[in-house]
Amino acid sequence: MTDSFKESALKYHTHPLPGKLEIRPTKPLANKRDLSLAYSPGVAYACELIKENPTAVASVTSRGNLVGVITNGTAVLGLGNIGPLASKPVMEGKAVLFKKFANIDVFDIEIDETDVDKLVDIIASLEPTFGGINLEDIKAPECFMVEEKLRKRMKIPVFHDDQHGTAIVAAAAIYNGLKIVEKKFEDVKLVVSGAGAASIACVDLLVSMGLQKKNVRMIDRTGVIYKGRKEGMNPWKEGYAIETNDRTIEDAIDGADLFMGLSGPGVLNGDLLKKMGEKPIILAMSNPIPEIMPEDAIAARPDAILATGRSDYPNQVNNVLCFPFIFRGALDCGASTINEEMKMAAVIAIADLATMETSDVVAAAYADEKLKFGPEYLIPKAFDPRLIEVVPMAVVKAAMASGVATRPIEDLEAYRQTLHEFVNQAGLFMQPIIEVAKKAPAKIVYAEGENDDVLLAVQAVIDEKIARPILIGARHKIEITIDRLGLRIDLDKEVDIVDPDDNEKYEEYTNLYHEMVGRQGVSVAAARKIMRDDNTAIAAVMVANNDADGLICGKVGRFDFHLREIMHLLGSGDKNQLVSSAAVLLMPDGPLFLADTMMNIDPTAEELVKITEASIDLVARFGVEPKVALLSHSNFGTSNTASAKKVRAASELLRNKYPNLQLDGEMHVLSALNPMLRNTVYAQANLQGRANLLVMPNLDSANIAMGLIRSLTDALLIGPFITGLRKPAHIVIPSVSSRGIFNMTALTVADIHAGR
């Protein structure tokens, strides 16, 4: 790696705080009462409950979601025996992956001990602390002994990721690879380069899936492991010692169907590959340099299927596809161990996920790759958010079926929903809107019909049956994108296409457009050009002409350009109606609506009333009780500036009009979001609890607030939603994901269903 990369890596670890982890409380500790609940005397009640019922520890402490990542630093990544202290950055990194991918908390523990029995004693003594143990970077053969002894002594899952994580992901790749080349486990010949912990665990798992031991040739530094060999042997290698005359890789690889490398670079070459059987599968997993570079392998064997441990080539065998999710499932059902049934379930779940169409997150992260099930896409990508949904569910089912779940999950559908909520925070929040949309699917036109995210969204729209999509774009370009993304959209049956260069309604749309905007300085010639070049204008004309019921645009181009055409053609047309916008930010403690985030620069008091009314209606449509705060720099009369008076007047008008609504202002944002603080300022406020709709005094404050929250938190943005148009139309922001477009589609259809 370059010096600049090294510098960046060190800066990453040192700034703004040293390391990659911190501990934060999950409960408030703001006063003496909080202290008495958190510690003495309140904590005694939780202790007594656990003493009476040990299983209650999972409900009153963090143990049920806490994993110990433990090492002695004897086999750290490609660095070798660097000791426990130097291994700590790696263990912290592992902890980050657990949290990022599966919301599992971790204590990393680095132990200065190499004696197997002493190390086992230390780790076993930690059982009261953890719901599971992830062993990491312990050298072979000691890692086998440590895990075996711990599994016998401990009643919580013990998982050596270097062994079993690698094995599960490699097995998933091989499972799908054999499916592609139409070969069976029981028939294939496997050559394994490397006889360490990971290699042996991989072969063990493959054998449990049907691979015949007699067809395995395991090779270490000494050569092929065979019956009677004495040099460099141990009990685990002995398990794969077979009767054979093969002594070298040159001997062993003849006619092999599968090569698996967990050894070092340069083990394979083109000549050796040419000796393998038809359509060989090659897992060259040595890092950073594999046993053979993929381009060299394909040059020698164009029919080969390749996987490596590297992220810059297709089919990365990455343990992160497995360990967070198998632990997620094991912890959630209180599994006493991670058995073979659970491992096998994880293999199949990971493998099957690769056969599904690509998610929007994955498509965005790997934009240059063709993510369609096949030789270059055997296993999912590490950032596929669906892993957290499918793998833990499979693991839980296997744990319960095999009798190792101490807290069986009775309602698996509810459990799946909680996993799905972690995958996509917007899912449950949007569900009421989606259900409404399903009742009366409408025709929705997408201005950017060739865009990747739009087409990914359209696939979901079709699957959920919430709309009949109309795509504006060139059919051949749409077809290419659908194929590249591996989608199932049938352009002849499931969607309609409007090609601006070949639109049978071009003259009709041109005439209608000019009729509607001709008095705004748009000539006939300009109208003709716009109906060829401006997809948003075409979409708006289609809605105005009732050829579509609503439109989605904005994925490409500036918001104001899209808004101009929509306002020209679909504006309110009603002096009493105000076109405004609102957005939703999904926060850890619930949704937060902001208005007006995109439209009205400096609304009057009367306009603030209309903005608030439209936003209240929006909040209610999501099944949320509106709790409205009109914000200002003034806090219940502390200022008499023009801005404060404006917000105060709007608040008074709204309170008089809606006396039963939880609404008040003008107030500081702190007063809106902190009920205790608000009550110290004005105890009679017509608002209880935390506000969930913040009405801003002007566009600057709304836009700044939304940007700050998005930048400083992990809040998920839904919207912005435009209200007050004659017909439903929404402008997304360019950074929106396909899920965001899907959500906007659902809202648009719901608007249509409601007659808005």
Secondary structure, 3 states (H helix, E strand, C coil): CCHHHHHHHHHHHHCCCCCCCCCCCCCCCCCHHHHHHHCCCCHHHHHHHHHHCHHHHHHHCCHHHEEEEEECCCCECCCECCHHHHHHHHHHHHHHHHHHHHCCEEEEEECCCCCHHHHHHHHHCCCCCCCEEEECCCCCCHHHHHHHHHHHHCCCCEEEHHHHHHHHHHHHHHHHHHHHHCCCHHHCCEEEECCCHHHHHHHHHHHHCCCCHHHEEEEECCEECECCCCCCCCHHHHCCCECCCCCCHHHHCCCCCEEEECCCCCCCCHHHHCCCCCCCEEEECCCCCCCCCHHHHHHHCCCCEEEECCCCCCCECCHHHCHHHHHHHHHHCCECCCCHHHHHHHHHHHHHHHCCCCCHHHHHHCCCCCCCCECCECCCCCCCCCHHHHHHHHHHHHHHHCCCECCCCCCHHHHHHHHHHHHCCHHHHHHHHHHHHHHCCEEEEECCCCCHHHHHHHHHHHHHCCEEEEEECCHHHHHHHHHHHCCCCCCCCCCEEECCCCCCCHHHHHHHHHHHHHHHCCCHHHHHHHHHHCHHHHHHHHHHCCCCCEEEECCCCCHHHHHHHHHHHHCCCCCCCCCEEEEEEEECCEEEEEECCCCCCCCCHHHHHHHHHHHHHHHHHCCCCCEEEEECCCCCCCCCCHHHHHHHHHHHHHHHHCCCCEEEEEECHHHHHCHHHHHHHCCCCCCCCCCCEEECCCHHHHHHHHHHHHHHCCCEEEEEEEECCCCCEEECCCCCCHHHHHHHHHHHHHHHHCCC
